[in-house]
Amino acid sequence: MANPTKSRHIALIPGDGIGVEVAASARAVLAALDARYDLGIRIDEFDWSCERYLETGALMPPDGLDTLRAYDAVLLGAVG
């Protein structure tokens, strides 16, 4: 069994188009695994997509990579 005191913090970047659909399905799978095995999964979602790029001129903020370093994993859907 998983260590219930261990938290697994995941950054989710759905991306665009099919990436959003795939990310939603992956999130559902992670939620089911967490419910069954008490993995301590926490997911923060980031809207770093091509739509954001068109609106702001950047896919992510200047400190985006620094932000992601705080996570145990990054789940990236298709972008572009």
MODELLER restraints for C-alpha pairs under 7 A, 6 or more apart:
rsr = mdl.restraints
at = mdl.atoms
rsr.add(forms.Gaussian(group=physical.xy_distance, feature=features.Distance(at['CA:1:A'], at['CA:37:A']), mean=6.47, stdev=0.5))
rsr.add(forms.Gaussian(group=physical.xy_distance, feature=features.Distance(at['CA:2:A'], at['CA:37:A']), mean=6.23, stdev=0.5))
rsr.add(forms.Gaussian(group=physical.xy_distance, feature=features.Distance(at['CA:2:A'], at['CA:38:A']), mean=6.38, stdev=0.5))
rsr.add(forms.Gaussian(group=physical.xy_distance, feature=features.Distance(at['CA:2:A'], at['CA:39:A']), mean=5.67, stdev=0.5))
rsr.add(forms.Gaussian(group=physical.xy_distance, feature=features.Distance(at['CA:3:A'], at['CA:39:A']), mean=6.97, stdev=0.5))
rsr.add(forms.Gaussian(group=physical.xy_distance, feature=features.Distance(at['CA:4:A'], at['CA:38:A']), mean=5.92, stdev=0.5))
rsr.add(forms.Gaussian(group=physical.xy_distance, feature=features.Distance(at['CA:4:A'], at['CA:39:A']), mean=6.28, stdev=0.5))
rsr.add(forms.Gaussian(group=physical.xy_distance, feature=features.Distance(at['CA:4:A'], at['CA:40:A']), mean=6.32, stdev=0.5))
rsr.add(forms.Gaussian(group=physical.xy_distance, feature=features.Distance(at['CA:6:A'], at['CA:40:A']), mean=6.16, stdev=0.5))
rsr.add(forms.Gaussian(group=physical.xy_distance, feature=features.Distance(at['CA:7:A'], at['CA:39:A']), mean=6.94, stdev=0.5))
rsr.add(forms.Gaussian(group=physical.xy_distance, feature=features.Distance(at['CA:7:A'], at['CA:40:A']), mean=4.45, stdev=0.5))
rsr.add(forms.Gaussian(group=physical.xy_distance, feature=features.Distance(at['CA:7:A'], at['CA:41:A']), mean=5.95, stdev=0.5))
rsr.add(forms.Gaussian(group=physical.xy_distance, feature=features.Distance(at['CA:8:A'], at['CA:40:A']), mean=5.65, stdev=0.5))
rsr.add(forms.Gaussian(group=physical.xy_distance, feature=features.Distance(at['CA:8:A'], at['CA:41:A']), mean=4.67, stdev=0.5))
rsr.add(forms.Gaussian(group=physical.xy_distance, feature=features.Distance(at['CA:8:A'], at['CA:42:A']), mean=6.08, stdev=0.5))
rsr.add(forms.Gaussian(group=physical.xy_distance, feature=features.Distance(at['CA:8:A'], at['CA:72:A']), mean=6.17, stdev=0.5))
rsr.add(forms.Gaussian(group=physical.xy_distance, feature=features.Distance(at['CA:9:A'], at['CA:41:A']), mean=5.93, stdev=0.5))
rsr.add(forms.Gaussian(group=physical.xy_distance, feature=features.Distance(at['CA:9:A'], at['CA:42:A']), mean=4.81, stdev=0.5))
rsr.add(forms.Gaussian(group=physical.xy_distance, feature=features.Distance(at['CA:9:A'], at['CA:43:A']), mean=5.95, stdev=0.5))
rsr.add(forms.Gaussian(group=physical.xy_distance, feature=features.Distance(at['CA:9:A'], at['CA:71:A']), mean=5.41, stdev=0.5))
rsr.add(forms.Gaussian(group=physical.xy_distance, feature=features.Distance(at['CA:9:A'], at['CA:72:A']), mean=5.44, stdev=0.5))
rsr.add(forms.Gaussian(group=physical.xy_distance, feature=features.Distance(at['CA:9:A'], at['CA:73:A']), mean=6.91, stdev=0.5))
rsr.add(forms.Gaussian(group=physical.xy_distance, feature=features.Distance(at['CA:10:A'], at['CA:42:A']), mean=6.07, stdev=0.5))
rsr.add(forms.Gaussian(group=physical.xy_distance, feature=features.Distance(at['CA:10:A'], at['CA:43:A']), mean=4.77, stdev=0.5))
rsr.add(forms.Gaussian(group=physical.xy_distance, feature=features.Distance(at['CA:10:A'], at['CA:44:A']), mean=6.37, stdev=0.5))
rsr.add(forms.Gaussian(group=physical.xy_distance, feature=features.Distance(at['CA:10:A'], at['CA:71:A']), mean=5.68, stdev=0.5))
rsr.add(forms.Gaussian(group=physical.xy_distance, feature=features.Distance(at['CA:10:A'], at['CA:72:A']), mean=5.91, stdev=0.5))
rsr.add(forms.Gaussian(group=physical.xy_distance, feature=features.Distance(at['CA:10:A'], at['CA:73:A']), mean=4.97, stdev=0.5))
rsr.add(forms.Gaussian(group=physical.xy_distance, feature=features.Distance(at['CA:10:A'], at['CA:74:A']), mean=5.68, stdev=0.5))
rsr.add(forms.Gaussian(group=physical.xy_distance, feature=features.Distance(at['CA:11:A'], at['CA:43:A']), mean=5.84, stdev=0.5))
rsr.add(forms.Gaussian(group=physical.xy_distance, feature=features.Distance(at['CA:11:A'], at['CA:44:A']), mean=5.08, stdev=0.5))
rsr.add(forms.Gaussian(group=physical.xy_distance, feature=features.Distance(at['CA:11:A'], at['CA:45:A']), mean=5.96, stdev=0.5))
rsr.add(forms.Gaussian(group=physical.xy_distance, feature=features.Distance(at['CA:11:A'], at['CA:68:A']), mean=6.84, stdev=0.5))
rsr.add(forms.Gaussian(group=physical.xy_distance, feature=features.Distance(at['CA:11:A'], at['CA:71:A']), mean=6.28, stdev=0.5))
rsr.add(forms.Gaussian(group=physical.xy_distance, feature=features.Distance(at['CA:11:A'], at['CA:73:A']), mean=6.36, stdev=0.5))
rsr.add(forms.Gaussian(group=physical.xy_distance, feature=features.Distance(at['CA:11:A'], at['CA:74:A']), mean=4.71, stdev=0.5))
rsr.add(forms.Gaussian(group=physical.xy_distance, feature=features.Distance(at['CA:11:A'], at['CA:75:A']), mean=6.12, stdev=0.5))
rsr.add(forms.Gaussian(group=physical.xy_distance, feature=features.Distance(at['CA:12:A'], at['CA:43:A']), mean=6.55, stdev=0.5))
rsr.add(forms.Gaussian(group=physical.xy_distance, feature=features.Distance(at['CA:12:A'], at['CA:44:A']), mean=5.94, stdev=0.5))
rsr.add(forms.Gaussian(group=physical.xy_distance, feature=features.Distance(at['CA:12:A'], at['CA:45:A']), mean=4.57, stdev=0.5))
rsr.add(forms.Gaussian(group=physical.xy_distance, feature=features.Distance(at['CA:12:A'], at['CA:46:A']), mean=6.07, stdev=0.5))
rsr.add(forms.Gaussian(group=physical.xy_distance, feature=features.Distance(at['CA:12:A'], at['CA:74:A']), mean=5.97, stdev=0.5))
rsr.add(forms.Gaussian(group=physical.xy_distance, feature=features.Distance(at['CA:12:A'], at['CA:75:A']), mean=4.84, stdev=0.5))
rsr.add(forms.Gaussian(group=physical.xy_distance, feature=features.Distance(at['CA:12:A'], at['CA:76:A']), mean=6.13, stdev=0.5))
rsr.add(forms.Gaussian(group=physical.xy_distance, feature=features.Distance(at['CA:13:A'], at['CA:45:A']), mean=5.92, stdev=0.5))
rsr.add(forms.Gaussian(group=physical.xy_distance, feature=features.Distance(at['CA:13:A'], at['CA:46:A']), mean=5.10, stdev=0.5))
rsr.add(forms.Gaussian(group=physical.xy_distance, feature=features.Distance(at['CA:13:A'], at['CA:47:A']), mean=6.34, stdev=0.5))
rsr.add(forms.Gaussian(group=physical.xy_distance, feature=features.Distance(at['CA:13:A'], at['CA:48:A']), mean=6.29, stdev=0.5))
rsr.add(forms.Gaussian(group=physical.xy_distance, feature=features.Distance(at['CA:13:A'], at['CA:75:A']), mean=6.19, stdev=0.5))
rsr.add(forms.Gaussian(group=physical.xy_distance, feature=features.Distance(at['CA:13:A'], at['CA:76:A']), mean=4.87, stdev=0.5))
rsr.add(forms.Gaussian(group=physical.xy_distance, feature=features.Distance(at['CA:13:A'], at['CA:77:A']), mean=6.09, stdev=0.5))
rsr.add(forms.Gaussian(group=physical.xy_distance, feature=features.Distance(at['CA:14:A'], at['CA:20:A']), mean=4.63, stdev=0.5))
rsr.add(forms.Gaussian(group=physical.xy_distance, feature=features.Distance(at['CA:14:A'], at['CA:23:A']), mean=5.20, stdev=0.5))
rsr.add(forms.Gaussian(group=physical.xy_distance, feature=features.Distance(at['CA:14:A'], at['CA:76:A']), mean=5.93, stdev=0.5))
rsr.add(forms.Gaussian(group=physical.xy_distance, feature=features.Distance(at['CA:14:A'], at['CA:77:A']), mean=4.52, stdev=0.5))
rsr.add(forms.Gaussian(group=physical.xy_distance, feature=features.Distance(at['CA:15:A'], at['CA:48:A']), mean=6.43, stdev=0.5))
rsr.add(forms.Gaussian(group=physical.xy_distance, feature=features.Distance(at['CA:15:A'], at['CA:49:A']), mean=4.76, stdev=0.5))
rsr.add(forms.Gaussian(group=physical.xy_distance, feature=features.Distance(at['CA:15:A'], at['CA:76:A']), mean=6.95, stdev=0.5))
rsr.add(forms.Gaussian(group=physical.xy_distance, feature=features.Distance(at['CA:15:A'], at['CA:77:A']), mean=5.03, stdev=0.5))
rsr.add(forms.Gaussian(group=physical.xy_distance, feature=features.Distance(at['CA:15:A'], at['CA:78:A']), mean=5.24, stdev=0.5))
rsr.add(forms.Gaussian(group=physical.xy_distance, feature=features.Distance(at['CA:15:A'], at['CA:79:A']), mean=4.50, stdev=0.5))
rsr.add(forms.Gaussian(group=physical.xy_distance, feature=features.Distance(at['CA:16:A'], at['CA:49:A']), mean=5.92, stdev=0.5))
rsr.add(forms.Gaussian(group=physical.xy_distance, feature=features.Distance(at['CA:16:A'], at['CA:50:A']), mean=6.70, stdev=0.5))
rsr.add(forms.Gaussian(group=physical.xy_distance, feature=features.Distance(at['CA:16:A'], at['CA:78:A']), mean=6.07, stdev=0.5))
rsr.add(forms.Gaussian(group=physical.xy_distance, feature=features.Distance(at['CA:16:A'], at['CA:79:A']), mean=5.22, stdev=0.5))
rsr.add(forms.Gaussian(group=physical.xy_distance, feature=features.Distance(at['CA:16:A'], at['CA:80:A']), mean=6.49, stdev=0.5))
rsr.add(forms.Gaussian(group=physical.xy_distance, feature=features.Distance(at['CA:18:A'], at['CA:78:A']), mean=6.75, stdev=0.5))
rsr.add(forms.Gaussian(group=physical.xy_distance, feature=features.Distance(at['CA:19:A'], at['CA:77:A']), mean=4.11, stdev=0.5))
rsr.add(forms.Gaussian(group=physical.xy_distance, feature=features.Distance(at['CA:19:A'], at['CA:78:A']), mean=4.24, stdev=0.5))
rsr.add(forms.Gaussian(group=physical.xy_distance, feature=features.Distance(at['CA:19:A'], at['CA:79:A']), mean=6.75, stdev=0.5))
rsr.add(forms.Gaussian(group=physical.xy_distance, feature=features.Distance(at['CA:20:A'], at['CA:77:A']), mean=6.46, stdev=0.5))
rsr.add(forms.Gaussian(group=physical.xy_distance, feature=features.Distance(at['CA:22:A'], at['CA:77:A']), mean=6.56, stdev=0.5))
rsr.add(forms.Gaussian(group=physical.xy_distance, feature=features.Distance(at['CA:23:A'], at['CA:77:A']), mean=5.75, stdev=0.5))
rsr.add(forms.Gaussian(group=physical.xy_distance, feature=features.Distance(at['CA:34:A'], at['CA:40:A']), mean=6.45, stdev=0.5))
rsr.add(forms.Gaussian(group=physical.xy_distance, feature=features.Distance(at['CA:34:A'], at['CA:41:A']), mean=6.14, stdev=0.5))
rsr.add(forms.Gaussian(group=physical.xy_distance, feature=features.Distance(at['CA:48:A'], at['CA:59:A']), mean=5.12, stdev=0.5))
rsr.add(forms.Gaussian(group=physical.xy_distance, feature=features.Distance(at['CA:48:A'], at['CA:60:A']), mean=5.28, stdev=0.5))
rsr.add(forms.Gaussian(group=physical.xy_distance, feature=features.Distance(at['CA:49:A'], at['CA:59:A']), mean=5.70, stdev=0.5))
rsr.add(forms.Gaussian(group=physical.xy_distance, feature=features.Distance(at['CA:49:A'], at['CA:79:A']), mean=6.21, stdev=0.5))
rsr.add(forms.Gaussian(group=physical.xy_distance, feature=features.Distance(at['CA:50:A'], at['CA:59:A']), mean=6.35, stdev=0.5))
rsr.add(forms.Gaussian(group=physical.xy_distance, feature=features.Distance(at['CA:50:A'], at['CA:79:A']), mean=6.72, stdev=0.5))
rsr.add(forms.Gaussian(group=physical.xy_distance, feature=features.Distance(at['CA:50:A'], at['CA:80:A']), mean=5.96, stdev=0.5))
rsr.add(forms.Gaussian(group=physical.xy_distance, feature=features.Distance(at['CA:52:A'], at['CA:58:A']), mean=6.88, stdev=0.5))
rsr.add(forms.Gaussian(group=physical.xy_distance, feature=features.Distance(at['CA:52:A'], at['CA:59:A']), mean=5.99, stdev=0.5))
rsr.add(forms.Gaussian(group=physical.xy_distance, feature=features.Distance(at['CA:53:A'], at['CA:59:A']), mean=4.70, stdev=0.5))
